[in-house]
Amino acid sequence: MRVVIRKPLQPFVTQLAQDLGVEDYGEAINYLILQVMDKGMRCISITAPNAPQAQLNTEPKADDLSDLAGLLGD
């Protein structure tokens, strides 16, 4: 499986990988997915300490939600 991480999210993934002590960004993404599966979408709060705040918008845009709608189901 291959995925593309949007450019504004790449610093967050890089920082998360460093915080987890892994060099493989896929492992950082796997960690996030496991957290969401364990705690659910509404229970998880993620912040990257060194990421620019302007890039970590907590309010999803309509196009972001439509991109995820097929993955999450109704």
Predicted model as a PDB file, atoms N, CA, C, CB and O in Angstrom, pLDDT in the B-factor column:
MODEL        1                                                                  
ATOM      1  N   MET A   1       0.846  -1.166   0.000  1.00 86.00           N  
ATOM      2  CA  MET A   1       0.000   0.000   0.000  1.00 86.00           C  
ATOM      3  C   MET A   1       0.898   1.238   0.000  1.00 86.00           C  
ATOM      4  CB  MET A   1      -0.966  -0.007   1.221  1.00 86.00           C  
ATOM      5  O   MET A   1       1.932   1.279   0.668  1.00 86.00           O  
ATOM      6  N   ARG A   2       0.487   2.212  -0.744  1.00 89.00           N  
ATOM      7  CA  ARG A   2       1.246   3.454  -0.802  1.00 89.00           C  
ATOM      8  C   ARG A   2       0.300   4.606  -0.508  1.00 89.00           C  
ATOM      9  CB  ARG A   2       1.935   3.635  -2.188  1.00 89.00           C  
ATOM     10  O   ARG A   2      -0.809   4.657  -1.039  1.00 89.00           O  
ATOM     11  N   VAL A   3       0.735   5.523   0.332  1.00 88.00           N  
ATOM     12  CA  VAL A   3      -0.065   6.712   0.642  1.00 88.00           C  
ATOM     13  C   VAL A   3       0.800   7.949   0.467  1.00 88.00           C  
ATOM     14  CB  VAL A   3      -0.642   6.645   2.089  1.00 88.00           C  
ATOM     15  O   VAL A   3       2.028   7.879   0.510  1.00 88.00           O  
ATOM     16  N   VAL A   4       0.147   9.067   0.271  1.00 92.00           N  
ATOM     17  CA  VAL A   4       0.839  10.344   0.153  1.00 92.00           C  
ATOM     18  C   VAL A   4       0.392  11.217   1.320  1.00 92.00           C  
ATOM     19  CB  VAL A   4       0.546  11.036  -1.229  1.00 92.00           C  
ATOM     20  O   VAL A   4      -0.803  11.402   1.551  1.00 92.00           O  
ATOM     21  N   ILE A   5       1.353  11.743   2.039  1.00 93.00           N  
ATOM     22  CA  ILE A   5       1.062  12.646   3.149  1.00 93.00           C  
ATOM     23  C   ILE A   5       1.115  14.068   2.607  1.00 93.00           C  
ATOM     24  CB  ILE A   5       2.073  12.447   4.341  1.00 93.00           C  
ATOM     25  O   ILE A   5       2.110  14.470   2.003  1.00 93.00           O  
ATOM     26  N   ARG A   6       0.061  14.819   2.818  1.00 94.00           N  
ATOM     27  CA  ARG A   6       0.009  16.198   2.330  1.00 94.00           C  
ATOM     28  C   ARG A   6       1.135  17.018   2.934  1.00 94.00           C  
ATOM     29  CB  ARG A   6      -1.348  16.840   2.655  1.00 94.00           C  
ATOM     30  O   ARG A   6       1.498  16.851   4.098  1.00 94.00           O  
ATOM     31  N   LYS A   7       1.673  17.899   2.121  1.00 95.00           N  
ATOM     32  CA  LYS A   7       2.853  18.679   2.496  1.00 95.00           C  
ATOM     33  C   LYS A   7       2.698  19.405   3.844  1.00 95.00           C  
ATOM     34  CB  LYS A   7       3.153  19.690   1.411  1.00 95.00           C  
ATOM     35  O   LYS A   7       3.638  19.388   4.638  1.00 95.00           O  
ATOM     36  N   PRO A   8       1.554  20.042   4.133  1.00 95.00           N  
ATOM     37  CA  PRO A   8       1.439  20.718   5.435  1.00 95.00           C  
ATOM     38  C   PRO A   8       1.513  19.771   6.633  1.00 95.00           C  
ATOM     39  CB  PRO A   8       0.144  21.477   5.491  1.00 95.00           C  
ATOM     40  O   PRO A   8       1.811  20.207   7.745  1.00 95.00           O  
ATOM     41  N   LEU A   9       1.243  18.478   6.416  1.00 94.00           N  
ATOM     42  CA  LEU A   9       1.275  17.505   7.516  1.00 94.00           C  
ATOM     43  C   LEU A   9       2.627  16.821   7.667  1.00 94.00           C  
ATOM     44  CB  LEU A   9       0.210  16.458   7.304  1.00 94.00           C  
ATOM     45  O   LEU A   9       2.864  16.138   8.664  1.00 94.00           O  
ATOM     46  N   GLN A  10       3.509  16.992   6.702  1.00 95.00           N  
ATOM     47  CA  GLN A  10       4.800  16.304   6.738  1.00 95.00           C  
ATOM     48  C   GLN A  10       5.660  16.682   7.935  1.00 95.00           C  
ATOM     49  CB  GLN A  10       5.556  16.592   5.483  1.00 95.00           C  
ATOM     50  O   GLN A  10       6.292  15.794   8.507  1.00 95.00           O  
ATOM     51  N   PRO A  11       5.725  17.964   8.358  1.00 95.00           N  
ATOM     52  CA  PRO A  11       6.511  18.265   9.564  1.00 95.00           C  
ATOM     53  C   PRO A  11       5.976  17.549  10.806  1.00 95.00           C  
ATOM     54  CB  PRO A  11       6.526  19.768   9.811  1.00 95.00           C  
ATOM     55  O   PRO A  11       6.745  17.137  11.674  1.00 95.00           O  
ATOM     56  N   PHE A  12       4.659  17.406  10.879  1.00 94.00           N  
ATOM     57  CA  PHE A  12       4.062  16.700  12.006  1.00 94.00           C  
ATOM     58  C   PHE A  12       4.481  15.233  12.019  1.00 94.00           C  
ATOM     59  CB  PHE A  12       2.539  16.813  11.957  1.00 94.00           C  
ATOM     60  O   PHE A  12       4.854  14.698  13.063  1.00 94.00           O  
ATOM     61  N   VAL A  13       4.417  14.591  10.866  1.00 95.00           N  
ATOM     62  CA  VAL A  13       4.790  13.171  10.763  1.00 95.00           C  
ATOM     63  C   VAL A  13       6.274  12.999  11.075  1.00 95.00           C  
ATOM     64  CB  VAL A  13       4.467  12.613   9.347  1.00 95.00           C  
ATOM     65  O   VAL A  13       6.664  12.049  11.754  1.00 95.00           O  
ATOM     66  N   THR A  14       7.090  13.909  10.583  1.00 95.00           N  
ATOM     67  CA  THR A  14       8.532  13.858  10.856  1.00 95.00           C  
ATOM     68  C   THR A  14       8.793  13.975  12.356  1.00 95.00           C  
ATOM     69  CB  THR A  14       9.273  14.985  10.095  1.00 95.00           C  
ATOM     70  O   THR A  14       9.580  13.211  12.916  1.00 95.00           O  
ATOM     71  N   GLN A  15       8.129  14.933  13.004  1.00 95.00           N  
ATOM     72  CA  GLN A  15       8.320  15.128  14.446  1.00 95.00           C  
ATOM     73  C   GLN A  15       7.809  13.923  15.232  1.00 95.00           C  
ATOM     74  CB  GLN A  15       7.603  16.407  14.916  1.00 95.00           C  
ATOM     75  O   GLN A  15       8.442  13.498  16.198  1.00 95.00           O  
ATOM     76  N   LEU A  16       6.674  13.377  14.826  1.00 94.00           N  
ATOM     77  CA  LEU A  16       6.136  12.200  15.508  1.00 94.00           C  
ATOM     78  C   LEU A  16       7.101  11.025  15.402  1.00 94.00           C  
ATOM     79  CB  LEU A  16       4.769  11.818  14.924  1.00 94.00           C  
ATOM     80  O   LEU A  16       7.334  10.321  16.385  1.00 94.00           O  
ATOM     81  N   ALA A  17       7.657  10.811  14.225  1.00 95.00           N  
ATOM     82  CA  ALA A  17       8.629   9.724  14.049  1.00 95.00           C  
ATOM     83  C   ALA A  17       9.829   9.926  14.968  1.00 95.00           C  
ATOM     84  CB  ALA A  17       9.093   9.642  12.578  1.00 95.00           C  
ATOM     85  O   ALA A  17      10.311   8.975  15.583  1.00 95.00           O  
ATOM     86  N   GLN A  18      10.310  11.160  15.060  1.00 95.00           N  
ATOM     87  CA  GLN A  18      11.442  11.445  15.952  1.00 95.00           C  
ATOM     88  C   GLN A  18      11.049  11.185  17.396  1.00 95.00           C  
ATOM     89  CB  GLN A  18      11.922  12.904  15.784  1.00 95.00           C  
ATOM     90  O   GLN A  18      11.818  10.589  18.150  1.00 95.00           O  
ATOM     91  N   ASP A  19       9.853  11.630  17.792  1.00 94.00           N  
ATOM     92  CA  ASP A  19       9.396  11.422  19.172  1.00 94.00           C  
ATOM     93  C   ASP A  19       9.262   9.933  19.503  1.00 94.00           C  
ATOM     94  CB  ASP A  19       8.051  12.128  19.395  1.00 94.00           C  
ATOM     95  O   ASP A  19       9.519   9.510  20.631  1.00 94.00           O  
ATOM     96  N   LEU A  20       8.857   9.147  18.501  1.00 94.00           N  
ATOM     97  CA  LEU A  20       8.710   7.702  18.704  1.00 94.00           C  
ATOM     98  C   LEU A  20      10.037   6.960  18.586  1.00 94.00           C  
ATOM     99  CB  LEU A  20       7.721   7.135  17.702  1.00 94.00           C  
ATOM    100  O   LEU A  20      10.133   5.786  18.945  1.00 94.00           O  
ATOM    101  N   GLY A  21      11.052   7.644  18.085  1.00 95.00           N  
ATOM    102  CA  GLY A  21      12.361   7.015  17.934  1.00 95.00           C  
ATOM    103  C   GLY A  21      12.443   6.073  16.755  1.00 95.00           C  
ATOM    104  O   GLY A  21      13.190   5.095  16.790  1.00 95.00           O  
ATOM    105  N   VAL A  22      11.679   6.357  15.706  1.00 94.00           N  
ATOM    106  CA  VAL A  22      11.701   5.510  14.511  1.00 94.00           C  
ATOM    107  C   VAL A  22      12.131   6.352  13.309  1.00 94.00           C  
ATOM    108  CB  VAL A  22      10.302   4.859  14.259  1.00 94.00           C  
ATOM    109  O   VAL A  22      11.902   7.560  13.265  1.00 94.00           O  
ATOM    110  N   GLU A  23      12.749   5.699  12.350  1.00 93.00           N  
ATOM    111  CA  GLU A  23      13.174   6.387  11.139  1.00 93.00           C  
ATOM    112  C   GLU A  23      12.175   6.208  10.008  1.00 93.00           C  
ATOM    113  CB  GLU A  23      14.536   5.889  10.708  1.00 93.00           C  
ATOM    114  O   GLU A  23      12.193   6.961   9.034  1.00 93.00           O  
ATOM    115  N   ASP A  24      11.311   5.222  10.131  1.00 93.00           N  
ATOM    116  CA  ASP A  24      10.333   4.914   9.098  1.00 93.00           C  
ATOM    117  C   ASP A  24       9.052   5.698   9.374  1.00 93.00           C  
ATOM    118  CB  ASP A  24      10.048   3.387   9.037  1.00 93.00           C  
ATOM    119  O   ASP A  24       8.390   5.477  10.388  1.00 93.00           O  
ATOM    120  N   TYR A  25       8.705   6.616   8.466  1.00 94.00           N  
ATOM    121  CA  TYR A  25       7.505   7.422   8.645  1.00 94.00           C  
ATOM    122  C   TYR A  25       6.241   6.565   8.617  1.00 94.00           C  
ATOM    123  CB  TYR A  25       7.430   8.494   7.570  1.00 94.00           C  
ATOM    124  O   TYR A  25       5.228   6.927   9.214  1.00 94.00           O  
ATOM    125  N   GLY A  26       6.303   5.442   7.931  1.00 94.00           N  
ATOM    126  CA  GLY A  26       5.173   4.526   7.917  1.00 94.00           C  
ATOM    127  C   GLY A  26       4.836   4.034   9.311  1.00 94.00           C  
ATOM    128  O   GLY A  26       3.665   3.834   9.634  1.00 94.00           O  
ATOM    129  N   GLU A  27       5.853   3.838  10.144  1.00 94.00           N  
ATOM    130  CA  GLU A  27       5.616   3.408  11.522  1.00 94.00           C  
ATOM    131  C   GLU A  27       4.910   4.501  12.316  1.00 94.00           C  
ATOM    132  CB  GLU A  27       6.940   3.030  12.204  1.00 94.00           C  
ATOM    133  O   GLU A  27       4.070   4.202  13.165  1.00 94.00           O  
ATOM    134  N   ALA A  28       5.237   5.757  12.052  1.00 94.00           N  
ATOM    135  CA  ALA A  28       4.557   6.866  12.720  1.00 94.00           C  
ATOM    136  C   ALA A  28       3.080   6.890  12.318  1.00 94.00           C  
ATOM    137  CB  ALA A  28       5.237   8.217  12.371  1.00 94.00           C  
ATOM    138  O   ALA A  28       2.210   7.099  13.163  1.00 94.00           O  
ATOM    139  N   ILE A  29       2.801   6.679  11.046  1.00 94.00           N  
ATOM    140  CA  ILE A  29       1.421   6.643  10.573  1.00 94.00           C  
ATOM    141  C   ILE A  29       0.688   5.438  11.164  1.00 94.00           C  
ATOM    142  CB  ILE A  29       1.379   6.596   9.031  1.00 94.00           C  
ATOM    143  O   ILE A  29      -0.474   5.553  11.553  1.00 94.00           O  
ATOM    144  N   ASN A  30       1.357   4.286  11.234  1.00 93.00           N  
ATOM    145  CA  ASN A  30       0.751   3.110  11.859  1.00 93.00           C  
ATOM    146  C   ASN A  30       0.390   3.391  13.313  1.00 93.00           C  
ATOM    147  CB  ASN A  30       1.700   1.908  11.775  1.00 93.00           C  
ATOM    148  O   ASN A  30      -0.667   2.973  13.786  1.00 93.00           O  
ATOM    149  N   TYR A  31       1.262   4.096  14.016  1.00 92.00           N  
ATOM    150  CA  TYR A  31       0.995   4.469  15.411  1.00 92.00           C  
ATOM    151  C   TYR A  31      -0.277   5.316  15.498  1.00 92.00           C  
ATOM    152  CB  TYR A  31       2.202   5.243  16.010  1.00 92.00           C  
ATOM    153  O   TYR A  31      -1.129   5.081  16.354  1.00 92.00           O  
ATOM    154  N   LEU A  32      -0.396   6.301  14.606  1.00 90.00           N  
ATOM    155  CA  LEU A  32      -1.588   7.148  14.613  1.00 90.00           C  
ATOM    156  C   LEU A  32      -2.852   6.347  14.343  1.00 90.00           C  
ATOM    157  CB  LEU A  32      -1.451   8.255  13.585  1.00 90.00           C  
ATOM    158  O   LEU A  32      -3.870   6.543  15.006  1.00 90.00           O  
ATOM    159  N   ILE A  33      -2.789   5.455  13.380  1.00 89.00           N  
ATOM    160  CA  ILE A  33      -3.953   4.640  13.039  1.00 89.00           C  
ATOM    161  C   ILE A  33      -4.355   3.755  14.214  1.00 89.00           C  
ATOM    162  CB  ILE A  33      -3.663   3.778  11.800  1.00 89.00           C  
ATOM    163  O   ILE A  33      -5.541   3.624  14.514  1.00 89.00           O  
ATOM    164  N   LEU A  34      -3.380   3.151  14.875  1.00 90.00           N  
ATOM    165  CA  LEU A  34      -3.679   2.314  16.040  1.00 90.00           C  
ATOM    166  C   LEU A  34      -4.298   3.130  17.166  1.00 90.00           C  
ATOM    167  CB  LEU A  34      -2.410   1.621  16.537  1.00 90.00           C  
ATOM    168  O   LEU A  34      -5.189   2.647  17.864  1.00 90.00           O  
ATOM    169  N   GLN A  35      -3.832   4.367  17.349  1.00 86.00           N  
ATOM    170  CA  GLN A  35      -4.403   5.233  18.377  1.00 86.00           C  
ATOM    171  C   GLN A  35      -5.868   5.545  18.068  1.00 86.00           C  
ATOM    172  CB  GLN A  35      -3.591   6.537  18.493  1.00 86.00           C  
ATOM    173  O   GLN A  35      -6.718   5.513  18.958  1.00 86.00           O  
ATOM    174  N   VAL A  36      -6.151   5.843  16.816  1.00 86.00           N  
ATOM    175  CA  VAL A  36      -7.529   6.141  16.417  1.00 86.00           C  
ATOM    176  C   VAL A  36      -8.401   4.907  16.580  1.00 86.00           C  
ATOM    177  CB  VAL A  36      -7.582   6.645  14.961  1.00 86.00           C  
ATOM    178  O   VAL A  36      -9.531   5.004  17.059  1.00 86.00           O  
ATOM    179  N   MET A  37      -7.891   3.753  16.188  1.00 87.00           N  
ATOM    180  CA  MET A  37      -8.666   2.508  16.330  1.00 87.00           C  
ATOM    181  C   MET A  37      -8.949   2.205  17.800  1.00 87.00           C  
ATOM    182  CB  MET A  37      -7.912   1.323  15.685  1.00 87.00           C  
ATOM    183  O   MET A  37     -10.032   1.730  18.143  1.00 87.00           O  
ATOM    184  N   ASP A  38      -7.981   2.477  18.659  1.00 84.00           N  
ATOM    185  CA  ASP A  38      -8.127   2.173  20.080  1.00 84.00           C  
ATOM    186  C   ASP A  38      -9.045   3.170  20.788  1.00 84.00           C  
ATOM    187  CB  ASP A  38      -6.762   2.160  20.752  1.00 84.00           C  
ATOM    188  O   ASP A  38      -9.897   2.780  21.586  1.00 84.00           O  
ATOM    189  N   LYS A  39      -8.866   4.446  20.493  1.00 79.00           N  
ATOM    190  CA  LYS A  39      -9.567   5.491  21.244  1.00 79.00           C  
ATOM    191  C   LYS A  39     -10.734   6.110  20.505  1.00 79.00           C  
ATOM    192  CB  LYS A  39      -8.615   6.563  21.611  1.00 79.00           C  
ATOM    193  O   LYS A  39     -11.571   6.768  21.123  1.00 79.00           O  
ATOM    194  N   GLY A  40     -10.812   5.919  19.212  1.00 77.00           N  
ATOM    195  CA  GLY A  40     -11.882   6.531  18.428  1.00 77.00           C  
ATOM    196  C   GLY A  40     -11.494   7.933  17.986  1.00 77.00           C  
ATOM    197  O   GLY A  40     -10.620   8.561  18.582  1.00 77.00           O  
ATOM    198  N   MET A  41     -12.130   8.406  16.965  1.00 69.00           N  
ATOM    199  CA  MET A  41     -11.783   9.691  16.361  1.00 69.00           C  
ATOM    200  C   MET A  41     -11.984  10.864  17.315  1.00 69.00           C  
ATOM    201  CB  MET A  41     -12.604   9.909  15.114  1.00 69.00           C  
ATOM    202  O   MET A  41     -11.187  11.802  17.296  1.00 69.00           O  
ATOM    203  N   ARG A  42     -13.001  10.840  18.130  1.00 68.00           N  
ATOM    204  CA  ARG A  42     -13.303  11.989  18.982  1.00 68.00           C  
ATOM    205  C   ARG A  42     -12.437  12.030  20.247  1.00 68.00           C  
ATOM    206  CB  ARG A  42     -14.769  11.967  19.369  1.00 68.00           C  
ATOM    207  O   ARG A  42     -12.359  13.063  20.911  1.00 68.00           O  
ATOM    208  N   CYS A  43     -11.800  10.928  20.575  1.00 63.00           N  
ATOM    209  CA  CYS A  43     -11.045  10.844  21.826  1.00 63.00           C  
ATOM    210  C   CYS A  43      -9.561  11.148  21.669  1.00 63.00           C  
ATOM    211  CB  CYS A  43     -11.203   9.480  22.415  1.00 63.00           C  
ATOM    212  O   CYS A  43      -8.839  11.199  22.664  1.00 63.00           O  
ATOM    213  N   ILE A  44      -9.095  11.350  20.450  1.00 56.00           N  
ATOM    214  CA  ILE A  44      -7.664  11.521  20.256  1.00 56.00           C  
ATOM    215  C   ILE A  44      -7.332  12.993  20.039  1.00 56.00           C  
ATOM    216  CB  ILE A  44      -7.176  10.680  19.068  1.00 56.00           C  
ATOM    217  O   ILE A  44      -8.009  13.699  19.292  1.00 56.00           O  
ATOM    218  N   SER A  45      -6.295  13.426  20.699  1.00 61.00           N  
ATOM    219  CA  SER A  45      -5.809  14.789  20.545  1.00 61.00           C  
ATOM    220  C   SER A  45      -4.325  14.706  20.212  1.00 61.00           C  
ATOM    221  CB  SER A  45      -6.064  15.647  21.839  1.00 61.00           C  
ATOM    222  O   SER A  45      -3.530  14.165  20.981  1.00 61.00           O  
ATOM    223  N   ILE A  46      -3.968  15.249  19.061  1.00 60.00           N  
ATOM    224  CA  ILE A  46      -2.591  15.150  18.592  1.00 60.00           C  
ATOM    225  C   ILE A  46      -2.022  16.543  18.404  1.00 60.00           C  
ATOM    226  CB  ILE A  46      -2.508  14.346  17.278  1.00 60.00           C  
ATOM    227  O   ILE A  46      -2.618  17.379  17.724  1.00 60.00           O  
ATOM    228  N   THR A  47      -0.869  16.792  19.008  1.00 64.00           N  
ATOM    229  CA  THR A  47      -0.174  18.053  18.773  1.00 64.00           C  
ATOM    230  C   THR A  47       1.287  17.753  18.517  1.00 64.00           C  
ATOM    231  CB  THR A  47      -0.341  19.029  19.974  1.00 64.00           C  
ATOM    232  O   THR A  47       1.877  16.875  19.147  1.00 64.00           O  
ATOM    233  N   ALA A  48       1.847  18.475  17.606  1.00 60.00           N  
ATOM    234  CA  ALA A  48       3.273  18.357  17.322  1.00 60.00           C  
ATOM    235  C   ALA A  48       3.956  19.561  17.948  1.00 60.00           C  
ATOM    236  CB  ALA A  48       3.557  18.271  15.775  1.00 60.00           C  
ATOM    237  O   ALA A  48       3.664  20.695  17.567  1.00 60.00           O  
ATOM    238  N   PRO A  49       4.857  19.346  18.894  1.00 61.00           N  
ATOM    239  CA  PRO A  49       5.445  20.455  19.637  1.00 61.00           C  
ATOM    240  C   PRO A  49       6.189  21.470  18.777  1.00 61.00           C  
ATOM    241  CB  PRO A  49       6.372  19.918  20.656  1.00 61.00           C  
ATOM    242  O   PRO A  49       6.174  22.657  19.105  1.00 61.00           O  
ATOM    243  N   ASN A  50       6.829  21.063  17.710  1.00 62.00           N  
ATOM    244  CA  ASN A  50       7.632  21.984  16.921  1.00 62.00           C  
ATOM    245  C   ASN A  50       7.003  22.364  15.590  1.00 62.00           C  
ATOM    246  CB  ASN A  50       8.968  21.391  16.677  1.00 62.00           C  
ATOM    247  O   ASN A  50       7.618  23.088  14.807  1.00 62.00           O  
ATOM    248  N   ALA A  51       5.798  21.894  15.317  1.00 55.00           N  
ATOM    249  CA  ALA A  51       5.157  22.204  14.036  1.00 55.00           C  
ATOM    250  C   ALA A  51       4.531  23.587  14.094  1.00 55.00           C  
ATOM    251  CB  ALA A  51       4.088  21.143  13.681  1.00 55.00           C  
ATOM    252  O   ALA A  51       3.972  23.974  15.120  1.00 55.00           O  
ATOM    253  N   PRO A  52       4.618  24.327  13.011  1.00 54.00           N  
ATOM    254  CA  PRO A  52       3.970  25.648  12.970  1.00 54.00           C  
ATOM    255  C   PRO A  52       2.476  25.512  13.191  1.00 54.00           C  
ATOM    256  CB  PRO A  52       4.244  26.354  11.626  1.00 54.00           C  
ATOM    257  O   PRO A  52       1.828  24.674  12.563  1.00 54.00           O  
ATOM    258  N   GLN A  53       1.928  26.324  14.073  1.00 52.00           N  
ATOM    259  CA  GLN A  53       0.519  26.221  14.424  1.00 52.00           C  
ATOM    260  C   GLN A  53      -0.402  26.483  13.240  1.00 52.00           C  
ATOM    261  CB  GLN A  53       0.200  27.180  15.533  1.00 52.00           C  
ATOM    262  O   GLN A  53      -1.491  25.913  13.174  1.00 52.00           O  
ATOM    263  N   ALA A  54       0.004  27.319  12.322  1.00 47.00           N  
ATOM    264  CA  ALA A  54      -0.845  27.612  11.170  1.00 47.00           C  
ATOM    265  C   ALA A  54      -1.092  26.364  10.333  1.00 47.00           C  
ATOM    266  CB  ALA A  54      -0.212  28.701  10.308  1.00 47.00           C  
ATOM    267  O   ALA A  54      -2.093  26.286   9.620  1.00 47.00           O  
ATOM    268  N   GLN A  55      -0.198  25.396  10.412  1.00 48.00           N  
ATOM    269  CA  GLN A  55      -0.337  24.181   9.627  1.00 48.00           C  
ATOM    270  C   GLN A  55      -1.156  23.117  10.353  1.00 48.00           C  
ATOM    271  CB  GLN A  55       1.027  23.633   9.281  1.00 48.00           C  
ATOM    272  O   GLN A  55      -1.557  22.130   9.737  1.00 48.00           O  
ATOM    273  N   LEU A  56      -1.407  23.291  11.619  1.00 48.00           N  
ATOM    274  CA  LEU A  56      -2.161  22.307  12.391  1.00 48.00           C  
ATOM    275  C   LEU A  56      -3.555  22.845  12.677  1.00 48.00           C  
ATOM    276  CB  LEU A  56      -1.429  21.959  13.709  1.00 48.00           C  
ATOM    277  O   LEU A  56      -3.891  23.123  13.828  1.00 48.00           O  
ATOM    278  N   ASN A  57      -4.355  22.990  11.649  1.00 48.00           N  
ATOM    279  CA  ASN A  57      -5.713  23.487  11.775  1.00 48.00           C  
ATOM    280  C   ASN A  57      -6.575  22.396  12.391  1.00 48.00           C  
ATOM    281  CB  ASN A  57      -6.275  23.935  10.400  1.00 48.00           C  
ATOM    282  O   ASN A  57      -6.673  21.300  11.840  1.00 48.00           O  
ATOM    283  N   THR A  58      -7.198  22.681  13.520  1.00 49.00           N  
ATOM    284  CA  THR A  58      -8.001  21.667  14.186  1.00 49.00           C  
ATOM    285  C   THR A  58      -9.386  21.532  13.569  1.00 49.00           C  
ATOM    286  CB  THR A  58      -8.126  21.991  15.653  1.00 49.00           C  
ATOM    287  O   THR A  58     -10.040  20.507  13.762  1.00 49.00           O  
ATOM    288  N   GLU A  59      -9.845  22.527  12.839  1.00 53.00           N  
ATOM    289  CA  GLU A  59     -11.139  22.453  12.174  1.00 53.00           C  
ATOM    290  C   GLU A  59     -10.955  21.876  10.779  1.00 53.00           C  
ATOM    291  CB  GLU A  59     -11.809  23.847  12.108  1.00 53.00           C  
ATOM    292  O   GLU A  59     -10.302  22.498   9.942  1.00 53.00           O  
ATOM    293  N   PRO A  60     -11.511  20.709  10.511  1.00 51.00           N  
ATOM    294  CA  PRO A  60     -11.345  20.125   9.180  1.00 51.00           C  
ATOM    295  C   PRO A  60     -12.088  20.933   8.134  1.00 51.00           C  
ATOM    296  CB  PRO A  60     -11.831  18.680   9.163  1.00 51.00           C  
ATOM    297  O   PRO A  60     -13.171  21.455   8.397  1.00 51.00           O  
ATOM    298  N   LYS A  61     -11.508  21.036   6.958  1.00 54.00           N  
ATOM    299  CA  LYS A  61     -12.150  21.703   5.836  1.00 54.00           C  
ATOM    300  C   LYS A  61     -13.133  20.739   5.203  1.00 54.00           C  
ATOM    301  CB  LYS A  61     -11.107  22.199   4.799  1.00 54.00           C  
ATOM    302  O   LYS A  61     -13.005  19.523   5.350  1.00 54.00           O  
ATOM    303  N   ALA A  62     -14.116  21.283   4.497  1.00 55.00           N  
ATOM    304  CA  ALA A  62     -15.132  20.443   3.862  1.00 55.00           C  
ATOM    305  C   ALA A  62     -14.507  19.437   2.910  1.00 55.00           C  
ATOM    306  CB  ALA A  62     -16.142  21.305   3.115  1.00 55.00           C  
ATOM    307  O   ALA A  62     -14.945  18.288   2.854  1.00 55.00           O  
ATOM    308  N   ASP A  63     -13.476  19.856   2.149  1.00 55.00           N  
ATOM    309  CA  ASP A  63     -12.855  18.918   1.213  1.00 55.00           C  
ATOM    310  C   ASP A  63     -12.090  17.825   1.936  1.00 55.00           C  
ATOM    311  CB  ASP A  63     -11.925  19.655   0.267  1.00 55.00           C  
ATOM    312  O   ASP A  63     -12.003  16.703   1.438  1.00 55.00           O  
ATOM    313  N   ASP A  64     -11.528  18.132   3.112  1.00 51.00           N  
ATOM    314  CA  ASP A  64     -10.853  17.107   3.904  1.00 51.00           C  
ATOM    315  C   ASP A  64     -11.854  16.059   4.375  1.00 51.00           C  
ATOM    316  CB  ASP A  64     -10.131  17.739   5.111  1.00 51.00           C  
ATOM    317  O   ASP A  64     -11.571  14.861   4.349  1.00 51.00           O  
ATOM    318  N   LEU A  65     -13.021  16.517   4.803  1.00 51.00           N  
ATOM    319  CA  LEU A  65     -14.033  15.577   5.283  1.00 51.00           C  
ATOM    320  C   LEU A  65     -14.553  14.709   4.152  1.00 51.00           C  
ATOM    321  CB  LEU A  65     -15.190  16.324   5.940  1.00 51.00           C  
ATOM    322  O   LEU A  65     -14.779  13.515   4.345  1.00 51.00           O  
ATOM    323  N   SER A  66     -14.746  15.289   2.979  1.00 53.00           N  
ATOM    324  CA  SER A  66     -15.235  14.481   1.868  1.00 53.00           C  
ATOM    325  C   SER A  66     -14.177  13.473   1.437  1.00 53.00           C  
ATOM    326  CB  SER A  66     -15.633  15.375   0.685  1.00 53.00           C  
ATOM    327  O   SER A  66     -14.516  12.369   1.009  1.00 53.00           O  
ATOM    328  N   ASP A  67     -12.890  13.840   1.547  1.00 52.00           N  
ATOM    329  CA  ASP A  67     -11.822  12.898   1.232  1.00 52.00           C  
ATOM    330  C   ASP A  67     -11.859  11.695   2.154  1.00 52.00           C  
ATOM    331  CB  ASP A  67     -10.468  13.581   1.325  1.00 52.00           C  
ATOM    332  O   ASP A  67     -11.543  10.582   1.732  1.00 52.00           O  
ATOM    333  N   LEU A  68     -12.241  11.902   3.404  1.00 53.00           N  
ATOM    334  CA  LEU A  68     -12.228  10.823   4.396  1.00 53.00           C  
ATOM    335  C   LEU A  68     -13.556  10.082   4.481  1.00 53.00           C  
ATOM    336  CB  LEU A  68     -11.877  11.379   5.753  1.00 53.00           C  
ATOM    337  O   LEU A  68     -13.612   8.994   5.054  1.00 53.00           O  
ATOM    338  N   ALA A  69     -14.623  10.646   3.924  1.00 51.00           N  
ATOM    339  CA  ALA A  69     -15.951  10.059   4.083  1.00 51.00           C  
ATOM    340  C   ALA A  69     -15.997   8.611   3.605  1.00 51.00           C  
ATOM    341  CB  ALA A  69     -16.977  10.882   3.328  1.00 51.00           C  
ATOM    342  O   ALA A  69     -16.605   7.765   4.261  1.00 51.00           O  
ATOM    343  N   GLY A  70     -15.369   8.317   2.479  1.00 51.00           N  
ATOM    344  CA  GLY A  70     -15.384   6.956   1.965  1.00 51.00           C  
ATOM    345  C   GLY A  70     -14.616   5.989   2.833  1.00 51.00           C  
ATOM    346  O   GLY A  70     -14.917   4.795   2.850  1.00 51.00           O  
ATOM    347  N   LEU A  71     -13.623   6.488   3.559  1.00 51.00           N  
ATOM    348  CA  LEU A  71     -12.807   5.617   4.407  1.00 51.00           C  
ATOM    349  C   LEU A  71     -13.490   5.294   5.715  1.00 51.00           C  
ATOM    350  CB  LEU A  71     -11.471   6.257   4.683  1.00 51.00           C  
ATOM    351  O   LEU A  71     -13.368   4.182   6.228  1.00 51.00           O  
ATOM    352  N   LEU A  72     -14.207   6.258   6.254  1.00 53.00           N  
ATOM    353  CA  LEU A  72     -14.768   6.087   7.588  1.00 53.00           C  
ATOM    354  C   LEU A  72     -16.170   5.496   7.575  1.00 53.00           C  
ATOM    355  CB  LEU A  72     -14.789   7.403   8.300  1.00 53.00           C  
ATOM    356  O   LEU A  72     -16.632   5.006   8.605  1.00 53.00           O  
ATOM    357  N   GLY A  73     -16.854   5.526   6.450  1.00 50.00           N  
ATOM    358  CA  GLY A  73     -18.207   5.003   6.383  1.00 50.00           C  
ATOM    359  C   GLY A  73     -19.194   5.996   6.944  1.00 50.00           C  
ATOM    360  O   GLY A  73     -18.814   7.087   7.368  1.00 50.00           O  
ATOM    361  N   ASP A  74     -20.438   5.630   6.949  1.00 43.00           N  
ATOM    362  CA  ASP A  74     -21.500   6.537   7.437  1.00 43.00           C  
ATOM    363  C   ASP A  74     -21.771   6.333   8.901  1.00 43.00           C  
ATOM    364  CB  ASP A  74     -22.788   6.334   6.653  1.00 43.00           C  
ATOM    365  O   ASP A  74     -22.628   7.008   9.470  1.00 43.00           O  
TER     366      ASP A  74                                                      
ENDMDL                                                                          
END                                                                             
